């Protein structure tokens, strides 16, 4: 696509930005947890309808899609996640979360806003491109179930129960799915990097994740008579301590793995030995063999500590959620990055180490049999980011995703995010007639 055509599509953005900033503030003020994104989904559907898309709601409970058919050409899918986190916001923003204990601490409000803006620009500039555009607002990314729920609800084909997609669901061109099967899937995530930057990683760009809940069973008793009990707190504490040796002593230095215990719950009183302790942890890996070995080690250590403590019952393990490795397609990455470089300039684009965080956008691409490109969008104040970089204090001074202080700046984050999605889509759509 010519530079002039791309610029024509992007031209209305300045006039739209005040509305998009208001949308972002509203979304940030009213965060919703996974599968509860009814307000967010309704706003996405309202906007897509006003832009002229074929809109389907309620996919995978709260997912929303919009389809814009604009002549022959490839099918391009742009995806954004909508859900917030159970985090209490610690910012002083005038539009801080008004929902107690819930916050957009991972920037999904940025994602929704940028996709809404790109959907608007691409619809308004449809004379400059040809093909089919699918925009997808996904629920419940944080719990790893949103993409899977939409797929199982017939996103690209038959629903999980074998039934066809509903007749009023905006079936795809083949009549089998709720949306046309895409030829490429494109997505971005805001990150604690300088706003105005785009970063990327070829190949495996985000880790596989397994979140586990392990319940250790002991025998309760009086705190003054521990000899009559089997203390599950000591048992679970020994497990947590020994767990730290898995990555240090069972994973080769050339491999990457992270094991983090995020929750330890046991007991209600200082003088009572409880009968169980519950530990929740996450395992992050980039290789299936490493993943299998780490998970096996977690199970082995849990059982061994229970045996060593004389527990009469083995610990119980529940899988809370699981994410696959997110892999970027090399050719798609190169094609989109060439468009990014042409539009933004090479100085705004750079490679980055694969992130140990996890994503379920890859499930959408896998279900469609389509290549994926997933990049990171800088969202932090550029001056603060540069100062932290120069002083070697990035980890200390720049809050990460999921922090109660993670609040991306509106500009240039939103402008850059809308442009990035739009430019990426245009790099795959055919030129207009």
PyMOL commands that set and color helices and strands:
alter all, ss='L'
color gray80, all
select helices_A, chain A and resi 3-10+13-29+38-51+108-124+126-128+146-152+226-228+232-243+245-250+288-308+330-344+346-348+361-368+382-391+394-397+413-426
alter helices_A, ss='H'
color red, helices_A
select strands_A, chain A and resi 54-59+63-70+75-81+129-138+184-194+198-200+203-206+208-217+221-222+257-266+272-273+276-285+316-323+326-328+349-351+371-380+430-431
alter strands_A, ss='S'
color yellow, strands_A
deselect
rebuild
show_as cartoon
